[in-house]
């Protein structure tokens, strides 16, 4: 628009000079200059340029809104991934702990199992008995305690678990006492080791 | 006032203003650019340690014996420890320091007073104190509980910890790390190069609400995980062996003891039990620092009569005797060189074969056979059997034992070395001697670690598995037969009998040094042997030091019996079918 105004000014300021120098050309100049025909396309250009800029800004805005929305999503997912990873580590730690030989031996003993130190085999092909079978003598109870495992402190034996078909997740070590995860309820109930 | 001067003034003012801006711009963009951009980044960017996890130590079946877990340290800022407001479900609660201390204490198992005292003490030391450690290495459950408390002046840090799921099972072998994560003992030290991980770091930028900005993560240093060490130990058997050893050691009042189970064909150590054994999860519970290592590897002593098997194998291999060769073994033997050899108990002259010498465990009889070889010949056999050098196990601080060169043996030592005195061996070296005899005279390198498995699964540092022929197969077979006679006919035959299997074994009773160059009153009693005798699969070697309640090789014999039975059962060794050879012991 200001461009247009400048043009008009130019022609007006030029006109007296032209009148003074070449008076004959004065009429022709007035007829030729047609500001309106020059002005209209420039407005369209300007408008379209502004519209383009606007569109770019809007698109950029939407894009960055989208990206930051994604950032929040990533952040939330990352956090839940970390949490799930912690849970997985924690439960696998519990699993490894209860599958340690000390835990298995103590539980087997608690259930009344004894180991037999005299191996004997039955050969299926001909029914031959290999070795000299004798009955198990029964080991000393609590022998598992001879090979200590500090991680098992406070972990109950299967026989000490509350009856009634509930498996209690393993209480974690001493520092975490009181913060053990809540009891896991099993729908149909785990078989409780009440019989021997 | 002309317009020219006005323009000039304007230009001057403009130039001055622009000049100020330019100076400022250069100052910000060029002179202080680095400082300022670092400052601005510091306000938005966060640096984070990415922990590489130390490799695991696994047993032969992949059971984790040492693993890395994420633990958390808890610290608080004493200067900021004040009453705060907690909003739960739009309900504001005011939490005082005492309330918070009670909540923290309940989670980490400390009294609230202790937490409050920590804050007060820290502030007394330094009123601006911003950091005081409340608890170290708490687990995930405790971490979550503390995190949920949302106490603004309580901070939680990651701190990877080491965990030993099997406790004292192979604790002496696996070793342990310090609370700072530095390897302290056992394979943790010996295999540190394989296990070690490398922590890395990354930076990222975050918004005012703490959300990580996309595409802003820069890994400044890549973290790398350690490799896993795969051992030859069978943790189940190891547990059984440790239990049996501990039972018998306590019953007999032994100071310490060890049991080694070795695979005959490969030289792999399947179990190396030590008593007392350390629980790497709770090292301080083992008060004596010597009990925290593995004496099977690091303690050498005079082996005593178990060594006679080596002398027998040597004379048989050299062809100077057969199992039926005859000698008259007196109670006291005074060789020409001036040595003085006598047996452990008074007896008349015995007409013994080489087999009989080992059955009776006669020192004089062994001397009469041993002197058929030169000192240098016997020295060479000993070194080929591995005496005097540490084994190939790679255990840190392994003791090579003491074997002086033959030319340095004095008159008594020349004879004493025939029956296991005047030199020292570790329990491992004795086991290796029996492995050689059981394996047709081929000594396999002692193997404790079967390799280092990198995170991408490739196995490196696989130890050599090339055996060396120490004595001929015939000599080894004859020695094995003699040892089987010992197992059948020696005074402990009923104690160590394994029904259904043929076995070979030899006892040893050696005086222990008192630490001042002399002997103490205690004995180191041992049994070494292998089974099944017709196709040897496993060597079991038991040692008990100073069993005050039973100071003879009757103390380790039941351990040998129980462990060998379990080994044969576990690995499904076929019970012996053929009848045992019958070698005459006397003539």
Interface residues (C-beta under 8 A of the other chain):
Chain A: X67 X68 X70 X71 X72 X74 X75 X78 X86 X87 X89 X90 X93 X96 X97 X99 X100 X101 X102 X105 X115 X117 X118 X119 X120 X121 X130 X131 X132 X134 X140 X143 X144 X146 X147 X148 X149 X150 X151 X152 X172 X173 X174 X175 X176 X177 X178 X179 X180 X181
Chain B: X64 X67 X69 X70 X106 X107 X108 X109 X135 X137 X138 X139 X140 X141 X142 X143 X144 X145 X163 X164 X165 X166 X167 X168 X169 X207 X211 X212 X213 X214 X235 X236 X238 X239 X240 X242 X243 X246 X247 X250 X277 X279 X281 X282 X285 X498 X499 X500 X501 X561 X562 X565 X566 X568 X569 X572 X574 X575 X577
